[in-house]
Amino acid sequence: MAALAGSVVLAAAALPFLVDVNRYRPMIVSSVREATGRTLGLGTISFALLPAPGLSVGGPITLSDSAAYPGRNALTADSLSVRLGLFSLLRGRATVTSFTLHRPTLTLIRDARGRWNFDDLVERASAAPQPKPSGSSAGSGAGVVVEKARITSGRIFVYDDTVVPGRRAQVVIAPVDATIRGWGSAEPTELDLSAGLGKSLLKAEARLSAPGGKPQIGVRARGRALRAEDFVTLLPWLGAARPAGLQVSGSIDLDGTADIPIERPESLRFKGSLVLSGLSYRDAGMALPLKDLSGSLNVDGDRAVWNDFKVSAGSSSLRGSLQVENFMRPRIGFTLTSPRLDLNEIIATLVPAVPAAGAPSAGPAAASSGGLLDQVSGGGRLEVKEIRFQTFDLANLRASMSLAKSVLTLKDLAASFYGGTLQGSGSVDISRAVPRYAVATRLDKIDVEPLLAAYDPSLKGLLSGRFAGTLDLEAGGAGMDAILKTAHGTGHVLLTDGSLTSISVLKQVASLLELAGGKGIGKESTPFESLKAGLSIADGRAGTDDLQLHSTDLDLDGKGDVGLDATLDLDVAARFSEDSTRGMVEKNARLGGLTDNGRLVVYFGLKGNLASPAFRLNARAQTATAKERAKEKLRERVKDRLLKQLGQPQPEEPRPEERQP
């Protein structure tokens, strides 16, 4: 018996050397061609009976691509090992207990018409007879069942000309290690997968089934601490936009499921969660990156809810929640809050970078560069505790905010502003390197002194009072100087219960009043009841033709320009009160020739720096007025004389107390 057993073992060991399995190569190649329409290339084939029946195929192993890509291989591998079930062979049924493909490379291509290079294989498989359930007698012996298949150190190259219109998307998935169970049986095929993506590793469990005769793969994927820069390479196939020039870093945890139709794998639907930690984000539409982007996204197909959303830019930060629809052209809704926003930092971050010297440019304000903000639209609510724009500070801002084509718009805006309130709307267009602004605001009870100091520190202490008015302006520029130079629009201002520091001219006017014993105006300041003007703003200046200041002893009427660079060029008429006029005329009778309706009128000009403009008497206007007054008196005398000659009664001279001032 021992001798017989030894003889059997020796025969089993010698059989592979006696049987040349390579002579079956043409049959194998022909069978594959008949089943797939592809050409199979095999290296040396060897057979072993012990310790289990099996085949080994050396490389290179190749499978040609579809007819659309002649001369290319869709699959290559270094080697293949197959182990067969001995008892199933004895029963006339081929069962593969082990199938191992070493270092395979699979290339997947989709052309611009949307056809994959494996569509022909899917069509053939769909047309083939379906395997009958286990236990069926007819034909049950002809099937091949793979109990366990392994793929080791594989690679998958994907080239897609459809998923991103007008541009090829590609990704490399490697290394790929997979274990497949139950291939070819009537039961669903199970798969455990480990796939490398850059320096990250995704793990997945999958099941291949055919509900309604439509084959699909159901996948459960998990990934811990995936590198964001690796994960974003998958965005096009997840139905999400991948902006030009995308640069990201940080960590992502992924846990979710997806159903992938074999016939249309691009129509997969992912459902699960993404947890973002410490992401940095920048694309071609941004000059600087956003930092500390984090939160949890609950994704269901083309919708997501982003909870615990956080992001920062410089010293600014935002937090809240977002709802997203349509990841290719995202539409968002949001509720956002912030303890502090510096709009200067945010705008400097979100506008496209200015082209380097010598680089080609689309113009002075380079055209939009296709960042994410160009593609996102939506709206929501914004609340900010403290906010800064240029040199101005606001508090407790509340507004409805919308976003479309890189234009941020605030409506129903309300904020505290230097002791008063600011209401209205505003927008900023950050689609270009030079941002554009538009505001339509109403201001009330603003404390002028700190407002002017914020505008220009050299104006501190020049003017006090409470400011109200409206401003409708448009401007463009990256800084205050550029904004002021390009600003254009209209405004109406009213200051009440204020005081104007006695600069140059006012000191001289005050001196005249002091000579007459005037009250309420001194050399250092001029209290006033109101100061108002309508403004037309353009070319860095605010023009007015109705400037009016009213105070107890002095009224001023002016017209000209107030420079947004804190300069003046005004022509002013000063009208002293009747009491002040009487006092000055009593001391100097010649001043009586400068009166109008009992009020002394002095014409002068102001030009230069707002804090200390040059003062000049307007002798021409003064003389013209005096001449006009003289002509008026002459006309009255001529009229009186004519009336006397005609014998008409003269109008009765009014009593002193009835005289008009």
C-alpha positions, 0 to 999 in steps of 0.5 A: 500500500505504501508503495502504491501511495508513493507511486501515485505521488511520483506520478502526480509530481511527474505529470506536469513535466509530461503534459505540455499545457502551453499547447492549450494556449491557442484554445485559451486565446480563442475562447477569450476572443470569442467571449470578449472580442479582445486579444489575450497575450500569455507568457509561459504556462505551467501546470502543477498537480501538487499540493493542489491542481493549478496553473501558473502563467508568466508575464507579460500577460496582456488583454487588448483594448477595444477596437476604438483604441487599436494597438493599446492594452486595456490590461497588463499583468506580471503573472497569474496563479490559478488553483483548481478544486480537485473534487469539483474537477472529479465531478465535472465542474470547474471550481477555482479555489484560488486566483491571483493576479500579480501587479496588474495595470488596468487602463480605463478610458472614456471619450468625449462622446461618453463611451468607455473602453469597456462598454463592448464588454458590458454589452457582451456580458448583458447579452450572454445567458445568465447563470442559473441558481445553484442546484439547477441540473441543466448546464450546472456542470459547465460553469466556472466558479472562482471561490477566491481571487486576489489582486496584488499591487495593482494599478488603475489609470483613468482617462476621462474626456467627458466628466469635465467638458472640454478638458481631460480628467485623469487619476491614478489609483495605486496600489490596489489590493483586492480579494474577491469571493464567489465570482461566477456563482449565482450568489452576489460576488463579494469584494474587499478592496484597499486602494492607494490614492497618492499617499492616502489609503481607501478601504472598501467592501463591495458587492457585485449584483444584478438587480433587474438584470442590470449589473451594479457594484454596491460599495461601502468605503472608509478612509481615515486621515485622507490627504485632501490633496489626494481626495480631490483628484476624485472630485470629477467622478463624485459629481463635484466641480474641481476649479482650475489651479486647485491647491488644497491640504489638510485631512478628510475622514470618509465613510459612506456607500455608493451604488455604481452601475457597471454600464454607467459608472459615472452615475454613481450616487454617494451617501455618507459623511466627510469630516474635514480638519484643518484644510487649506484651500486656494484656486486660480480665482484667489490670491491667497488661501483660506485656512482652517476649513473644517466641519462635517458634510452629510452627503446624499447624492448631489446634496449635502449639509455642512454642519460646524462649518468653520473657515478663516482668512488672516484674523477673520473667521466665519462659522455656521452651517451650509446646504449645498445642491448640485456640486458641479454648479453649486447652489448654497444656502447658509447661516453664518456668524463671525466675532470679527471680519476684516473685509480688507483681508477677505477681499485680498484673499478672494480676488484673483492674484495680480499677474506677475510683471511680464506675464500675459494679462487680459487687461488692467483688471485681469479677467475672471480666472474660473475659481470656485466662486465663479461657479457658486450661487446662493444666499443666506444670513450673515451676522458679524460682531465686529467688522472692518472695511478699509479704515472704518469699523462697524459693529453688530452687522446683520444682513441678507447675503447673496453670491453669484458669479463672484459678486457678494451682495448685502441687502437689508444691511443694518449696523452700528457705526460710530455711535449711530446707525448704517442701513442699506445695501452693498456689493463687492465684485471679486471676479477680477484682481481689482475689486469693484464696490457699490453702496447705497446707504442711509446714515443717522446720528453718526458721531462725526469726530471719530468718523473723520479721524478714521477717514484721515487722522490729520482731521482729528478734532476738526469737526464735531456733531451728529451726521445723517445722510445718504450715499450712493457710490460705486468705486474700484480699487484694492486700497483706500487711495484707489477707491477714492480716486474711482468713486462716483455717485451722489450724496446728501449730508446733514450735520447738526449741533456741531462745532467747526474748529476755527481754521484760518478763515474762521479765525479772521471772521471771528476777529471781525465778530469780536470787534462787534461783540458777537456772541457764540463764535470764538477764535478756536471753534464755531458752534453751529446748528446745522451744516448740510450739502448735496454732493456729486462725487467723481474724479476724487472730488465731491462737488456741491453748489448748496453748502450751507452752515447755520449758526447763531452769529454767522451763516455760510453759503458755499459752492465748489469742491471738497476733495476726497483727499481732504482738500478744499476749493470753495467759494463762500459767502459769510452772512453775519447776524443782524446784531453782529452787523449793527455792532460792526457798522457802528464801529466802522460805518464803511461796512454799511456798504457791504450789508444786504437786508441788514446783514453784513456779507463777506465773500471769500475763497478757501483752497488747500488742505482741509485742516488749514486751507488758504484764505483769500477775500473774493474782492471781485464778488465783493465789488460786484455785490457793492456795485449791484447794491449801488445800482439798486439804490440809484434805480430807487432814487430815479424811480422816486424822482420820476414818481414826483415828476408825474405827481403820483403819491410816494409810498409812505416811509415805514416807521423804524420798527416796521423796517425790513431787516 
